[in-house]
Amino acid sequence: MGMSVGSGGEKGGRRRRRTARANVMSEINMTPFIDVMLVLLIIFMVAAPLMTTGVPIDLPESKAKPLEGLTQPIMISVDAKGQIYLQDKPMKIEDLIPTLQAAAKNGADERIYVRGDKAADYGAVIKVMGRLNQAGFKKIGLVSTEEVAAR
């Protein structure tokens, strides 16, 4: 009686099992990264228009370059009807300076931007600027939009 040894075609008579091994993937999966970027893009596209000042004013155009600054300035707006706004709050001219002095962190060195509507009375804008100057504020600027070149 002989003993049968299965050769299986390999040396030493051992059979190797073939297992289905998953190949190692060496590339980065970009799909989650792209999904996150698209969500952020949509969020910023929706949020950007909401970041503007809340008082609707039609600003005049100018060729002046924008000012660079590190801190957020205080915005005073004068709409077409002559109503004055400190940030987004409507205010009377008599209450403007006391409220502004209470809100100014840097005192008289606070940067103040005056936004005057194109249709606003020139005297109303000048009256606001005069009150600001009289109260000791020296860093006062006028806000405008960039002038579009005529074609």
C-alpha positions, 0 to 999 in steps of 0.5 A: 500500500502506498501513500499518496502525496498530492503534488498539486503542481508545486514544490514540496507538495504543499498547496497554497490557498488562493485568497481574494485579497483586496488590493491596496488603494494608493490614491486619495479619494477626492470625492469627500473633499470636493463635497465639502468645498461645494457646501462651503461655496454655497454657504458663502454665496448665500451669506455674502449678501447678508453681510452688507449694512442693512440700510439700503442706500444708493451710493454715489460713484468715485474713482478713489481707491478703497481704504485699508484698515484693521478694525471695523469702522463705525457706519453712519448712513443718511438715506434719501429722505434725510433719516440718519442711521448709526450702524442699522439703528435710526437716530435723530441728529441730536442723539447721534453724538452722545450715542456715538461717544458711548459706542466709540471704543477708541474715543475720538480716534475711532474711524467713522464712515458716512454713507450718504444716498445719492438722492440725499440732501447735501446739507443733511450729510454735511450737517452730520459731518459737522457734528462729528467734527465738532465732537472731536472725531477726526477720522471721518470718511465718505463711502462711495461705490467704484465708478464704472467706466463709460463705454 
